[in-house]
Amino acid sequence: MDTTLFSMNKPTFKIRFFLFLCFFIGIVSSQLSSDFYSTTCPNALSTIKSGVDSAVSNEARMGASLLRLHFHDCFVQGCDASVLLNDTSSFTGEQSARGNVNSIRGFGVIDSIKSELESLCPGVVSCADILAVAARDSVVALGGQSWTVQLGRRDSTTANLDAANSDLPGFTFSLQQLIDSFSKKDFTTEEMVTLSGGHTIGQASCSTFRTRIYNDTNIDSSYATSLQANCPSVGGDRNLAPLDSSPTTFDNAYFQDLQSQKGLLHSDQELFNGGSTDSQVNGYVSNPSSFQTDFANAMVKMGNLGPLLTGSSGEIRTNCWKTN
């Protein structure tokens, strides 16, 4: 064993240890890079963008669905495309988890993009990276700010239903539960509010907001009445309502709606309910560009949630819905 690092005076030791630590951190952070496919699959990003743009053009809601797929993937054992795996004889996938069942969608879009990439460069682009890029391209397609996606993730060979049930934040959560849920993934309260702003696009089913529109008191009465017309107290579970007043545009309307007590989900309105996050909501209403910038930065952090599978860990699935 080389003892050079340890057999020196304290000042020198500290300097060398610091340099060693920086080198180690550099190795870890360099596992992902923005140009990961520049030589192995140079048309990877344009192929994903084309697939996303086409899907969102056909159905604007799909942009929100693809963004949500990435989020629900990363919050469970890191960004490894585990959410895409179907059930097998050896494990139950994550799609039947409370936060996913009859809810997450967009699998066909991902499969179509993957199929194209397998024709272009077989066995190169991971499903996890497709999810990360598709989330970014969906936001951009609906008018949001872009960000640089770090690439080089590999795909998991298993899924984790228990973790999906315990780690995904719920639509009935209180503000403290939301803070705690995101904190477990090393997100600050501010980043939690920012990422919740992803609800500025898309729709939700009646079963997720029924209790709010019939029982919550911190809701605009006319707004509640209008929603009740399409979400009866019994039945109609799959009927949809927009998450904000401009569900096909990535803007700050979500936060404006919270100020008016028109958050669709109970967990949404918790962000503006006389608590510690009210000021951030107000800030995003008065300065919409700050929300766009903060969201892009938070999504970069989201894409780095670990444990990351890189190098020889995991695999590059041929089909995103099953292991090789």
Beta strands, then each sheet from edge to edge (+ up, - down):
strand 1: 203-205
strand 2: 240-242
sheet 1: 1+ 2-
end
